[in-house]
Amino acid sequence: MDQLNGIYNIQIDKNLFVTKEILEILSQCSSQINREISIYINRTGRVVDVSIGNASTVPLPHIKGERGIRCIHTHPQGEGELSSIDINALKQLDLDAIASVGVRKGRPTEIYCAFNIGDDDYTIQGPYSAKDMENPDLMLVLNRYNDERNKNNRYFNNAVKKEKAITVSVFDMKTTQRQIDYSMDELDSLATTAGAVVVDRMYQRRRDKDPAYYIGRGKVEQLSLLRQHHDADLVIVNDELTPGQLYNLQDALGIKVVDRTTLILDIFAQRASSHEGKLQVELAQLEYKLSKLAGMGHLLSRLGGGIGTRGPGEAKLESDRRHIRRRIGQLRNELGLIKKQRSNQRKRRLESRLPIVALVGYTNSGKSTLLNKLTGSNVLVEDKLFATLDAVTRTVNSPSNKKFLLVDTVGFVDRLPHHLIDAFKSTLEEIKYAHIILHIVDGSSSNIEGQTKTVMSVLKSLGVDEGKVIKVYNKADLVNVRGEGLWISALAGQGIPQLLERIEHEIFGVQKTVEMLVPYDHGSVANEIFQGHSVNHFSHEDVGVRMRVNVTAKEYEMYKRFIVKTLDNAKF
């Protein structure tokens, strides 16, 4: 191993790809330990990194983004041909070239080289001998391809490239395959909503999550191979990671690792459109970041101080904490003012005596589609998670022409970060003040029970009276066999009349159609009736306004002195 350390001290002639001496050292060491060995050389001929893997792969170093690097690595099993993993490393690290050295009995055999010619393309040449690698003509070939690649880079399309992601999850031993498939599908949907392209997935059944890596050490090695094979940009984990797990995984894989909480926060950040929504998301992100910084401090203390843990590292952590706490204070103050405004708006709505109906449900259950169907609005509807973040309020006319307010709220999801619930509490509180709550359930989902449980759990945390909740099964057009309950299709309009009748019955009860004559000197009463009802007919007469409206028992008593005729036989 001293020989490997000595490689750092060897200066390679800039006109040579690599020296025979280095190839022999690599081959001898690789044969002795039966592991792949890689070295990375820059354009000045300096060795910038040495990595040791296992018999079939080697971890990629932290050089992504550095230009002008070529890699030489061994294949201790004897074959020198380049693998798909080698080619993906060439692309992912944007190397100038990668060479694979076949090794037998401690000696280099055949050598193949792949040259990066730009625009995600490459060319393979070889086989070469160890002596051929010292031929200056090989560097001339490499420099020609580099020049061509640099010229083409000027004309590259600078459009944002979608990140390629691998999703990862750990399940306990009791989890069924159906539950696993649903959970992984949902994680893939979250990743897609965030803008990633899911190229593969991995899961593991374990009694407990690994405290150091989340998944087992063997799975970490498999995941490293997967990400090299797919040239993946990030790994998305289906749970909240500890700072130590996050650090260890990123260190082992050499790419960005994102946990479920960070992923959902990122989606909310993309989706927030109102000023209040953006402030709420930022607050949730900072609260989560602060908790992770606290964990990183614990991680540093576990290292026991010493080199690499003193001085500016800890000082910067404390500086970051102070800055985040200061910003959190500012956000809470600003959101406090908005909460007062929202409280005043809510007070005015309650004073208007218009009943409030709130829509709640699992994300992508069809709440916004239903809102649009009932109100004729054009609220954004997408087949993506969390299409709606900001509360939307619209007026709806019931079948008997009475008005009520319909409020659409943010969708829920399994393990919704508590930082988000806390940050959006002022928005979600709109649900508490509703007269009834329509719990919209995706009737086509394979996990109706799990989604229902998640929604009811959030409502309970908000202190919502479960007695006000009416369950409505949506997407009836996608279901062949339906269970009991109220089924609708917000998209096709199926069951909408029955839903409106149920809403009307719940908030208004039995109604009478009456004719009223409201004197002109009681104009405020007439305005109140016009605002809270869709008046069937009205006319202006000498003494006042004559109108025909539907009234509840409570309204009948309230407006009794203005009623001149009852037009039906309904009994209160």
C-alpha positions in Angstrom: 0.0 0.0 0.0 3.0 2.3 0.4 3.4 2.0 -3.3 -0.1 3.4 -3.9 0.6 6.3 -1.6 3.8 6.9 -3.5 1.8 7.4 -6.7 0.8 10.9 -5.5 4.4 11.9 -5.7 4.9 10.8 -9.3 4.7 13.6 -11.8 3.7 12.3 -15.2 5.0 14.0 -18.3 2.1 16.1 -19.7 2.8 14.5 -23.1 2.1 11.0 -21.8 -1.3 9.4 -21.0 0.2 7.4 -18.2 3.6 5.7 -17.5 4.4 2.0 -17.6 5.7 2.3 -14.0 2.4 3.4 -12.7 0.5 0.7 -14.6 2.8 -1.9 -13.1 2.3 -0.5 -9.5 -1.5 -0.5 -10.0 -1.5 -4.0 -11.4 0.6 -5.5 -8.7 -1.4 -3.9 -5.9 -4.7 -4.8 -7.5 -3.7 -8.4 -7.8 -2.5 -8.6 -4.2 -5.8 -7.3 -2.7 -8.1 -8.6 -5.6 -9.8 -5.2 -5.8 -10.2 -2.6 -8.5 -7.9 0.5 -8.1 -8.5 3.8 -9.9 -6.2 6.8 -10.2 -7.3 10.2 -11.5 -4.8 12.4 -13.4 -5.2 16.1 -14.4 -3.9 17.7 -17.6 -0.7 18.8 -15.9 0.2 15.2 -15.2 -0.5 15.3 -11.4 -2.4 12.4 -9.7 -5.3 14.0 -7.9 -7.1 11.0 -6.4 -6.6 7.3 -5.8 -9.6 5.0 -5.0 -9.9 1.4 -4.0 -13.0 -0.6 -4.6 -13.9 -4.3 -4.5 -13.3 -7.0 -7.1 -15.9 -5.6 -9.6 -16.3 -1.9 -8.9 -14.6 1.1 -7.4 -16.3 4.2 -5.8 -16.2 7.4 -7.7 -14.2 10.3 -6.1 -15.5 13.7 -5.3 -14.3 15.4 -8.5 -17.6 15.9 -10.3 -17.5 19.3 -11.9 -13.7 19.4 -12.2 -12.5 19.5 -15.8 -9.5 18.0 -17.5 -9.4 14.7 -15.6 -8.6 11.2 -17.0 -9.1 7.9 -15.1 -7.0 4.7 -15.2 -8.4 1.8 -13.3 -7.7 -1.9 -13.0 -9.8 -5.0 -13.7 -8.2 -7.7 -11.4 -10.2 -10.5 -13.1 -8.0 -10.2 -16.2 -10.3 -8.7 -18.8 -9.4 -5.1 -19.9 -12.7 -4.3 -21.8 -14.6 -1.3 -20.6 -18.0 -2.0 -18.9 -21.2 0.1 -19.0 -20.4 1.3 -15.5 -17.0 2.6 -16.8 -18.7 4.5 -19.6 -21.3 6.0 -17.2 -18.4 7.2 -15.0 -16.9 8.8 -18.0 -20.1 10.7 -18.7 -21.1 11.4 -15.1 -17.7 12.9 -14.1 -17.3 14.5 -17.5 -13.8 12.9 -17.7 -11.5 13.5 -20.6 -11.0 9.7 -20.9 -11.2 6.5 -18.9 -8.8 3.5 -19.4 -9.4 0.0 -18.1 -6.4 -2.2 -17.4 -6.7 -6.0 -17.4 -4.6 -7.6 -14.7 -3.2 -11.2 -14.6 -0.7 -12.5 -12.0 0.1 -8.9 -11.0 1.0 -7.8 -14.6 -1.0 -5.4 -16.9 -2.4 -7.2 -20.0 -4.7 -5.5 -22.5 -5.8 -1.9 -22.0 -8.8 -0.1 -23.5 -9.5 3.6 -23.6 -12.8 5.5 -24.0 -12.5 9.2 -25.0 -15.1 11.8 -24.2 -16.0 13.5 -27.5 -18.8 15.6 -26.1 -22.6 15.8 -26.5 -23.0 12.7 -24.3 -20.9 10.7 -26.9 -17.7 8.7 -26.7 -15.3 6.5 -28.7 -13.4 3.4 -27.6 -9.9 2.5 -28.8 -7.6 -0.4 -28.0 -6.4 -2.9 -27.0 -3.1 -1.3 -26.0 -0.1 -2.7 -24.2 1.5 -1.0 -21.1 4.3 0.2 -23.4 1.7 1.7 -25.9 0.4 3.9 -23.1 3.7 5.8 -23.1 3.3 6.7 -26.8 2.9 10.5 -27.1 0.5 9.9 -30.1 -2.1 8.7 -27.5 -2.0 12.1 -25.8 -2.3 13.8 -29.2 -5.5 11.9 -29.8 -6.8 12.9 -26.4 -6.0 16.6 -26.9 -7.7 16.6 -30.3 -10.9 15.2 -28.8 -10.7 17.7 -25.9 -10.3 20.6 -28.3 -13.3 19.4 -30.3 -15.4 19.0 -27.1 -14.5 22.5 -25.9 -15.5 24.0 -29.2 -18.8 22.2 -29.2 -19.5 23.3 -25.6 -20.0 26.9 -26.8 -23.1 25.8 -28.6 -24.6 23.6 -25.9 -28.2 24.1 -25.0 -28.3 25.6 -21.6 -31.8 24.4 -20.8 -32.2 23.0 -17.3 -31.6 19.2 -17.3 -33.9 17.1 -15.2 -32.1 15.2 -12.5 -32.0 11.4 -12.7 -33.1 9.9 -9.4 -33.1 6.5 -7.7 -35.7 6.1 -5.0 -34.9 4.0 -1.9 -37.0 2.8 1.0 -36.8 0.5 4.0 -39.9 -1.5 5.2 -40.4 -3.7 8.3 -40.8 -7.4 7.9 -44.6 -7.2 8.2 -45.1 -4.9 5.3 -47.0 -6.6 2.4 -45.8 -6.4 -1.2 -48.9 -4.5 -2.1 -48.1 -1.9 0.6 -44.5 -1.7 -0.6 -45.5 -1.2 -4.2 -48.0 1.6 -3.3 -45.4 3.4 -1.1 -42.7 3.2 -3.8 -45.2 4.4 -6.5 -46.1 7.3 -4.3 -42.4 8.2 -3.7 -41.8 8.0 -7.5 -44.8 10.4 -8.0 -43.4 12.8 -5.5 -40.0 12.7 -7.2 -41.7 13.3 -10.6 -43.7 16.2 -9.2 -40.4 17.7 -7.9 -39.0 17.6 -11.5 -36.8 14.5 -11.3 -36.8 11.5 -13.7 -36.9 8.2 -11.7 -34.6 5.8 -13.4 -34.7 3.0 -10.8 -35.9 2.0 -7.3 -34.5 0.0 -4.5 -36.1 -1.3 -1.2 -35.1 -3.5 1.7 -37.0 -5.3 4.4 -35.3 -4.9 7.8 -36.3 -5.2 11.4 -34.7 -1.8 12.0 -33.3 0.9 9.8 -29.5 1.0 9.8 -28.5 3.8 12.2 -25.5 4.7 10.1 -26.7 4.3 6.5 -30.5 3.8 6.7 -30.1 0.8 4.4 -27.7 -2.1 5.1 -24.0 -1.8 4.0 -24.5 -4.4 1.3 -27.4 -2.4 -0.1 -25.2 0.7 -0.1 -22.7 -1.1 -2.4 -25.6 -2.2 -4.7 -27.0 1.3 -4.7 -23.5 2.7 -5.7 -23.5 0.3 -8.7 -27.0 1.3 -9.6 -26.2 5.0 -9.6 -23.1 4.4 -11.7 -25.0 2.3 -14.1 -27.8 4.9 -14.6 -25.5 7.9 -14.3 -27.9 9.1 -11.5 -27.7 12.6 -10.1 -29.4 12.0 -6.8 -30.9 9.4 -4.4 -34.3 10.0 -2.8 -35.0 8.2 0.5 -38.6 7.4 1.6 -38.0 8.5 5.2 -36.6 11.4 7.2 -32.9 10.8 7.6 -30.7 11.7 10.6 -27.8 14.1 9.9 -25.4 11.2 10.3 -27.3 8.9 7.8 -27.5 11.8 5.3 -23.7 12.5 5.6 -22.7 8.8 5.4 -24.9 8.0 2.4 -23.7 11.1 0.4 -20.1 10.2 1.3 -20.5 6.6 0.2 -22.4 7.4 -3.0 -20.7 10.6 -4.1 -24.0 12.2 -5.1 -26.7 14.2 -3.5 -29.1 12.4 -1.2 -32.6 13.8 -0.4 -35.0 12.5 2.2 -38.8 12.5 2.0 -39.2 15.6 4.1 -36.8 17.6 2.0 -38.5 16.4 -1.2 -42.0 17.4 0.0 -40.6 20.8 1.2 -39.1 21.3 -2.3 -42.4 20.5 -4.0 -44.2 23.0 -1.8 -41.5 25.6 -2.5 -42.1 25.1 -6.3 -45.9 25.2 -5.9 -46.4 28.2 -3.6 -47.7 31.1 -5.5 -49.2 33.5 -3.0 -47.1 35.7 -0.7 -48.5 33.9 2.4 -47.8 30.5 0.8 -44.2 31.4 0.0 -43.6 32.6 3.6 -45.1 29.5 5.1 -42.9 27.2 2.9 -39.8 29.2 3.7 -40.6 29.0 7.4 -41.1 25.2 7.2 -37.8 24.8 5.3 -35.8 26.8 7.8 -37.3 25.0 10.8 -36.3 21.7 9.2 -32.8 23.0 8.3 -32.3 24.3 11.9 -33.1 20.8 13.3 -30.6 19.3 10.9 -27.9 21.8 11.9 -28.5 20.9 15.5 -27.9 17.3 14.5 -24.7 18.2 12.7 -23.4 19.7 15.8 -24.1 16.4 17.6 -22.2 14.7 14.8 -19.2 16.9 15.2 -19.1 16.3 18.9 -19.2 12.5 18.3 -16.1 12.9 16.2 -14.3 14.0 19.4 -12.9 17.3 18.1 -9.4 17.5 16.7 -8.4 18.1 13.1 -11.3 18.9 10.9 -13.8 19.6 13.6 -12.4 22.8 15.2 -12.4 26.4 14.2 -14.4 27.8 11.3 -16.5 24.6 10.9 -18.3 24.9 14.3 -18.2 28.7 14.1 -20.0 28.5 10.7 -22.6 26.2 12.1 -23.4 28.6 15.0 -23.4 31.5 12.5 -25.9 29.6 10.3 -28.1 28.9 13.3 -28.2 32.5 14.4 -29.0 33.6 10.8 -31.8 31.0 10.5 -33.3 31.8 13.9 -33.3 35.5 13.0 -35.1 34.8 9.7 -37.6 32.5 11.4 -38.4 35.3 13.8 -39.0 37.7 10.9 -41.2 35.1 9.1 -43.3 34.4 12.2 -43.9 38.1 12.7 -45.0 38.6 9.1 -47.2 35.6 9.1 -48.7 36.8 12.4 -49.9 40.0 10.7 -51.3 37.9 7.8 -53.1 35.7 10.3 -54.8 38.7 11.8 -55.9 39.8 8.3 -57.2 36.2 7.7 -59.0 36.3 11.0 -60.7 39.5 10.1 -61.7 38.1 6.7 -63.1 35.0 8.4 -65.1 37.1 10.8 -66.7 39.0 7.9 -67.5 35.7 6.2 -69.2 34.4 9.4 -71.1 37.7 9.8 -72.4 37.3 6.3 -74.2 34.1 7.5 -73.2 32.2 4.4 -72.5 28.6 5.4 -69.0 27.4 4.7 -68.2 24.0 3.2 -64.5 22.9 3.3 -62.9 20.4 0.9 -60.2 18.2 2.4 -58.5 15.0 1.1 -55.3 13.2 0.2 -53.3 15.0 -2.5 -54.5 14.4 -6.1 -57.9 13.1 -4.9 -59.7 15.6 -7.1 -60.7 18.4 -4.8 -59.8 21.2 -7.2 -61.6 19.4 -10.0 -64.7 19.3 -7.8 -64.4 22.9 -6.9 -64.3 23.8 -10.6 -67.3 21.6 -11.4 -69.4 23.1 -8.6 -68.5 26.7 -9.2 -67.5 27.0 -12.9 -64.1 28.2 -11.8 -60.7 27.5 -13.5 -58.6 26.7 -10.5 -55.4 24.9 -11.6 -55.9 21.2 -12.0 -52.9 18.9 -12.7 -52.4 15.2 -12.4 -49.6 15.9 -10.0 -49.3 15.9 -6.2 -49.9 19.2 -4.4 -51.3 21.1 -7.4 -53.1 23.4 -4.9 -51.3 25.0 -1.9 -53.2 28.2 -1.2 -56.7 28.1 0.1 -59.3 29.0 -2.6 -62.8 30.2 -1.7 -65.7 30.3 -4.2 -69.5 30.9 -3.9 -71.9 28.0 -4.9 -75.6 28.0 -5.4 -77.5 25.0 -4.0 -80.4 23.3 -5.9 -82.9 25.5 -4.1 -80.8 28.6 -5.0 -79.3 29.2 -1.6 -75.7 30.2 -1.5 -72.8 28.8 0.4 -69.0 29.2 0.4 -66.8 26.4 -0.8 -63.2 26.3 0.4 -60.5 24.2 -1.2 -57.4 23.5 0.9 -53.9 21.9 0.4 -53.9 18.1 0.0 -52.5 15.9 2.6 -50.0 13.0 2.2 -48.6 10.2 4.3 -46.0 11.5 6.7 -46.6 15.1 5.9 -43.8 17.0 7.6 -44.9 18.5 10.9 -42.9 21.6 10.1 -45.3 22.1 7.1 -48.4 21.5 9.2 -47.2 24.0 11.8 -46.3 26.6 9.1 -49.7 26.1 7.2 -51.8 26.0 10.4 -53.3 29.4 9.8 -54.4 28.3 6.4 -55.6 24.9 7.5 -57.6 26.5 10.4 -60.1 27.5 7.7 -61.3 23.9 8.0 -62.2 24.3 11.6 -64.7 27.0 11.0 -66.6 25.2 8.2 -70.1 24.1 8.8 -69.4 20.8 7.1 -66.3 19.2 5.8 -66.3 17.1 2.6 -63.5 14.5 2.8 -62.8 13.7 -0.9 -61.4 10.2 -1.2 -59.8 8.9 -4.4 -62.1 5.9 -5.0 -59.7 4.5 -7.6 -56.8 4.3 -5.2 -55.3 0.9 -4.1 -54.8 2.4 -0.6 -58.1 4.0 0.3 -57.8 2.9 3.9 -54.3 4.3 4.3 -55.1 7.6 2.7 -58.3 8.0 4.7 -56.3 7.3 7.9 -53.7 10.0 7.0 -56.3 12.7 6.3 -58.3 12.0 9.5 -55.1 12.0 11.5 -54.2 15.5 10.2 -57.8 16.7 10.9 -57.5 15.4 14.5 -54.2 17.3 15.0 -56.0 20.5 13.9 -58.8 19.9 16.5 -61.5 19.4 13.8 -64.9 18.0 15.0 -65.1 14.6 13.1 -68.9 14.9 13.3 -68.8 17.5 10.6 -66.9 15.3 8.2 -68.8 13.7 5.2 -66.9 11.2 3.2 -67.2 11.5 -0.6 -65.7 8.9 -3.0 -64.4 10.6 -6.2 -63.4 9.1 -9.6 -66.4 6.8 -9.8 -65.8 6.7 -13.5 -62.6 4.7 -12.9 -64.2 2.1 -10.6 -66.1 -0.9 -11.7 -67.2 -2.2 -8.2 -68.2 0.4 -5.7 -68.8 0.1 -2.0 -71.3 1.9 0.1 -71.3 5.6 0.4 -71.6 8.7 -1.7 -69.8 8.3 -5.1 -69.2 11.0 -7.6 -67.0 11.8 -10.6 -66.0 15.4 -10.4 -64.5 15.2 -13.9 -67.5 13.6 -15.6 -70.2 15.2 -13.4 -71.5 11.9 -12.2 -73.3 12.1 -8.8 -72.9 15.9 -8.5 -76.7 16.6 -8.1 -76.9 14.1 -5.3 -73.8 15.6 -3.6 -75.4 19.1 -3.8 -78.6 17.8 -2.3 -76.7 16.2 0.6 -74.8 19.5 1.2 -78.0 21.5 1.1 -79.7 19.1 3.6 -76.7 19.2 6.0 -76.3 23.0 6.1 -79.9 24.2 5.5 -82.1 21.3 6.6 -85.8 21.3 5.6 -86.8 24.5 3.7 -90.0 26.3 2.9 -90.6 28.4 -0.2 -92.1 31.7 0.9 -93.1 35.1 -0.5 -91.9 38.1 1.4 -92.6 41.8 1.2 -89.7 43.9 2.7 -90.5 47.6 3.2 -88.0 50.1 1.7 -87.2 51.4 5.1 -85.8 47.9 5.9 -83.3 47.9 3.1 -80.6 46.2 5.2 -82.9 43.1 5.6 -83.5 43.0 1.8 -79.7 43.3 1.2 -79.1 40.5 3.7 -81.6 38.2 1.9 -80.1 39.0 -1.5 -76.6 38.3 -0.3 -77.4 35.0 1.4 -79.9 33.6 -1.1 -80.5 33.1 -4.8 -83.8 34.9 -4.9 -86.2 33.0 -7.2 -88.2 36.1 -8.2 -88.5 39.7 -7.0 -90.4 42.9 -8.0 -90.4 46.5 -6.8 -93.8 47.6 -5.5 -95.1 50.9 -3.9 -94.3 49.8 -0.3 -91.3 47.6 -0.7 -89.6 44.7 -2.5 -91.6 41.5 -3.0 -89.5 38.4 -3.3 -89.8 34.6 -3.4 -87.1 32.7 -1.6 -86.4 29.3 0.2 -85.8 29.7 4.0 -84.8 27.4 6.8 -86.7 27.0 10.0 -84.4 29.5 11.7 -84.7 32.0 8.9 -88.5 31.5 8.9 -88.6 32.7 12.5 -86.1 35.5 11.8 -88.1 37.0 8.8 -91.6 36.0 10.0 -93.0 39.5 10.1 -92.1 40.0 6.4 -93.6 36.7 5.1 -96.9 37.2 3.4 -97.5 33.8 1.9 -96.1 30.2 2.3 -95.9 28.5 -1.1 -95.5 24.8 -0.2 -96.5 22.3 2.5 -93.0 21.6 3.8 -92.9 21.1 7.6 -90.0 22.2 9.9 
